[in-house]
Amino acid sequence: MAAEPPQRNSIVATTPGALKATQTTPSIIKAITTLLTIVSLGILLGCDATSSKKLTPRKAQDAVDQIKKGTGAAVVTGVRTQQASAATIVDVTLTNFDYTDKQNAITTYSGAAEAVFQDYTDGRWTLKQLKFPDQNSKSGDTVELSYNITVN
């Protein structure tokens, strides 16, 4: 009597102690291929989203360095995203930062400030505004300086 051919997904003994898979289910191969494709895409997209599109403290510092006047200093201390808008807020500490006030006088400010950045889909970030308390105001006004400085 002839031996029956092995059934799909069966394992047959070829030699004593050795096993050989005779056939792999096409659905398993398809599932593995799909899984590998999804993982590969996730890695590629994840790397792109975190490396080129994210505003890092270093990128923010590069932009903030361009607004300094005189001998002042501006140091980025943190980056935070506002969920309600497309803007990202960067916390900055200013030391002896010179700016022109409403009366066209050069004024020096030292203290906390916020830099407002706008992001673009191509990975660019633009510093749009620097805000800090107006030390000359009795009503708690804010100084808001406008910029258009882009970093990649």
C-alpha positions in Angstrom: 0.0 0.0 0.0 1.3 3.4 -0.9 1.8 6.1 1.8 -0.7 8.9 1.7 0.7 12.3 0.7 1.1 14.7 3.6 -1.7 17.0 4.3 -1.4 20.8 4.2 0.5 22.1 7.3 1.5 18.7 8.3 4.9 17.7 9.6 6.4 14.4 8.4 9.4 12.5 9.8 12.2 12.3 7.2 14.7 10.6 9.3 14.4 9.3 12.8 14.5 12.4 15.2 14.2 15.0 12.4 11.0 16.8 11.4 10.3 18.6 8.1 7.5 21.0 7.4 6.1 20.1 4.1 4.1 23.2 3.4 3.4 26.6 4.9 0.0 28.1 4.8 -0.2 31.0 2.4 -2.2 33.0 4.9 0.7 32.8 7.5 3.1 34.1 4.9 0.7 36.9 4.0 0.3 37.8 7.6 4.0 37.9 8.3 4.6 40.0 5.1 1.9 42.4 6.1 3.2 42.7 9.7 6.8 43.4 8.4 5.4 46.0 6.0 3.5 47.8 8.8 6.5 47.7 11.2 8.8 49.0 8.5 6.4 51.9 7.6 6.0 52.7 11.3 9.7 52.9 11.8 10.2 55.1 8.7 7.3 57.4 9.5 8.2 57.6 13.1 11.8 58.6 12.4 10.7 61.3 10.1 8.1 62.7 12.5 10.5 62.8 15.4 13.6 64.0 13.7 12.8 66.6 11.1 9.3 67.9 12.1 9.9 68.4 15.8 10.9 71.7 17.2 13.9 70.9 19.3 15.5 73.2 21.9 18.5 73.5 19.6 16.5 74.7 16.6 14.6 77.1 18.9 17.9 78.4 20.3 19.2 79.0 16.7 16.2 81.2 16.0 16.3 83.0 19.3 20.1 83.7 18.9 19.2 85.8 15.8 17.0 88.3 17.7 19.6 89.3 20.3 20.8 92.9 20.2 23.8 94.3 22.0 25.4 92.2 24.7 22.3 90.5 26.0 21.7 86.8 26.3 18.7 84.6 25.4 18.6 81.0 26.6 15.9 78.5 25.6 14.8 76.6 28.7 11.9 74.5 27.3 9.7 73.7 24.4 5.9 73.0 24.7 3.1 72.5 22.3 -0.3 74.2 22.6 -3.0 71.7 21.6 -5.5 74.4 20.8 -3.4 76.0 18.1 -0.7 75.1 15.6 1.8 77.2 17.6 4.6 75.9 19.8 5.7 78.0 22.8 9.3 78.1 23.8 10.3 79.3 27.2 13.2 81.7 27.1 15.3 83.4 29.8 16.4 86.9 28.7 19.4 88.7 30.2 20.1 92.3 29.4 17.9 92.0 26.2 17.6 95.3 24.4 14.4 96.2 22.5 12.7 99.3 21.3 9.6 100.2 23.4 6.4 102.0 22.4 8.0 105.4 22.9 10.9 104.4 20.5 13.3 104.2 23.4 15.9 101.4 23.8 14.9 99.4 26.9 16.6 96.5 28.5 14.7 93.5 29.9 15.9 90.6 32.0 13.6 87.8 33.0 11.3 85.1 31.6 9.9 85.3 28.1 7.9 83.2 25.6 8.8 82.7 22.0 5.9 81.7 19.7 6.8 79.4 16.8 4.7 78.3 13.8 5.3 75.0 12.2 5.0 74.0 8.5 4.4 70.6 6.9 7.8 70.7 5.2 9.6 70.7 8.6 10.3 74.4 8.8 9.7 76.4 12.0 9.3 80.1 12.1 9.8 82.3 15.2 6.8 84.7 15.0 6.7 86.5 18.3 8.6 87.1 21.5 6.5 88.0 24.6 7.5 89.2 28.0 6.1 91.5 30.8 6.4 95.2 30.2 8.4 96.4 33.2 7.3 100.0 32.6 3.6 99.2 32.6 1.5 99.7 35.8 -1.4 97.7 34.3 0.6 94.5 33.6 0.9 94.9 29.8 3.0 92.6 27.8 5.7 93.5 25.3 5.0 91.6 22.0 7.8 91.7 19.4 7.1 90.3 15.9 9.7 88.3 13.9 9.8 86.1 10.9 12.9 83.9 11.5 12.8 80.4 10.0 14.8 77.4 11.0 14.8 73.9 9.7 
